[in-house]
């Protein structure tokens, strides 16, 4: 306990300032590309924005860059926009127990929280140099190879730390030849999950059939009353012929309203605006995802099963039958900036309650050991 106190009193402030600086630098890269998004002319709520978030930011000043960018992008000036250098160091570690973050987000544990009919079909699991089936029964290399040989199209993913589409492989037997257990062993100690490729419903495939276009849905368990509520959502779409829809790989995001209605404009990672998809030329305005309410309901149901996390993000896709599939659960380092491109702050009507909770529960953000510091 004495060592923990030394870490929290001495090292934690240094790490929080370091984390703060990294997000400021990240946002500066956007400023270099799009300086017009950071012009403060005509904005009247900068002071209110700083005053609001200084209530939970304990070290350094509140950088208004995110507020300015969101106001300029959306045309909606709202002082409640959440800055990254406030959310990641000072809010997420209080709302979520980051000691459990990697374990809960592990794709090899997805069925612990999601009913199996709402998960992608598993062909193999590769964990610590050994192969397992969908039920975690051990497999010899020969048995594992038979499973690979029976499949025509597979998705291979690191089961942890695959943010930004890192390490995700789409394999097609006709195009790529055989996939062997030796190929999977080249990943070394990185745990893998091998799944059948999910086919998507036309409601999302219509924008770009070459990529799996997923709905990112964020939920909030209100720790002041226990209710789980949908917070924000966006549709992520691949561009060109990229299999992944991740924005760090060139994808686009499009805001989703509570009934599934889509916003008029999509944006890339740096805030460039699109009124139609660059691959299919399909206009975004006036469209609606009819199956979105089912996705949102599943996200909230899953969130109720995970009491260690008050804020979660889910990647959802609907199959041609209408069945909703949860591809993954995100627990730490959950992207928030693109979710606010639609002009609605992350916490919207819950903003004051979230700030009040974080102010009165600062002790929950303390380090227990270095695993609870994720940056």
Buried (B, 14 or more C-beta within 10 A) or exposed (E): EEEEEEBBEEEBEEBBBEBBEBBBEEBEEBBEEBEEBBEEEEBEBBEBBBEBBEBBBEEBEBBBBBBBBBBBBBEBBBBBBBBBBBBBBBBBBBBBBBEBBBEBBBBBBBBEBBEEEBBBEBBBBBBEEEBBBBEEEEBEBEBBBEBBEEBEBBBBBBBBBBBBBEBBBBBEBEEEEEBBBEBBEEBEEBBBBBBBBBBBBEBBBBBBBBBBBBBBBBBBBBBEEEEBEBBBBBBBBBBEEBBBBBBEBBBBBBBBBEEBEBBBBBBBBEBEEBEBBBBBEEEBEEBEBEBBEBBBEBBBBBBEEBEBBBBBBBBBBBBEEEBBBBBBBBBBBBBBBBBBBBBBBBBEEBBEBBBEBBEEEEEBBBBEEEEBBBE
